[in-house]
Amino acid sequence: MIDFNRLKEFGRCTTVKQELDSYVVSCNLGLWSVQGPYLFTLITEALRYWECYLDDGEYSDILGGPSVLDKLMEE
């Protein structure tokens, strides 16, 4: 099942650009990017990267919640 709130958060943290015959999905913080010809495949791959960094607290400035430092102090 698609979690549209999660996709909305993903959209706030990323940028999608078309470059000639390919697409680029990149993190707005410059942490990662993926490039290729098939947008659906790229979104799927980008979601995996985004969720890892989200779990680490990297997007707290954009989405709120615990920061990286908060997460480290919890452990």
FENLIN-V964236 format. One record per residue. N is the residue number from 1. RES is the residue in one small letter. D_LAST is the distance of its C-alpha to the last C-alpha in whole Angstrom. Layout:
BEGIN
n: [N | N]
res: [RES | RES]
d_last: [D_LAST | D_LAST]
END
This chain:
BEGIN
n: [1 | 2 | 3 | 4 | 5 | 6 | 7 | 8 | 9 | 10 | 11 | 12 | 13 | 14 | 15 | 16 | 17 | 18 | 19 | 20 | 21 | 22 | 23 | 24 | 25 | 26 | 27 | 28 | 29 | 30 | 31 | 32 | 33 | 34 | 35 | 36 | 37 | 38 | 39 | 40 | 41 | 42 | 43 | 44 | 45 | 46 | 47 | 48 | 49 | 50 | 51 | 52 | 53 | 54 | 55 | 56 | 57 | 58 | 59 | 60 | 61 | 62 | 63 | 64 | 65 | 66 | 67 | 68 | 69 | 70 | 71 | 72 | 73 | 74 | 75]
res: [m | i | d | f | n | r | l | k | e | f | g | r | c | t | t | v | k | q | e | l | d | s | y | v | v | s | c | n | l | g | l | w | s | v | q | g | p | y | l | f | t | l | i | t | e | a | l | r | y | w | e | c | y | l | d | d | g | e | y | s | d | i | l | g | g | p | s | v | l | d | k | l | m | e | e]
d_last: [31 | 30 | 28 | 30 | 28 | 25 | 28 | 29 | 25 | 26 | 29 | 28 | 25 | 28 | 31 | 34 | 37 | 40 | 42 | 45 | 44 | 41 | 38 | 34 | 31 | 29 | 26 | 27 | 24 | 26 | 23 | 25 | 28 | 30 | 34 | 37 | 40 | 38 | 37 | 35 | 34 | 32 | 31 | 29 | 28 | 27 | 25 | 23 | 22 | 21 | 19 | 17 | 16 | 16 | 13 | 12 | 13 | 16 | 19 | 17 | 21 | 23 | 21 | 19 | 16 | 13 | 13 | 11 | 10 | 9 | 7 | 5 | 5 | 4 | 0]
END
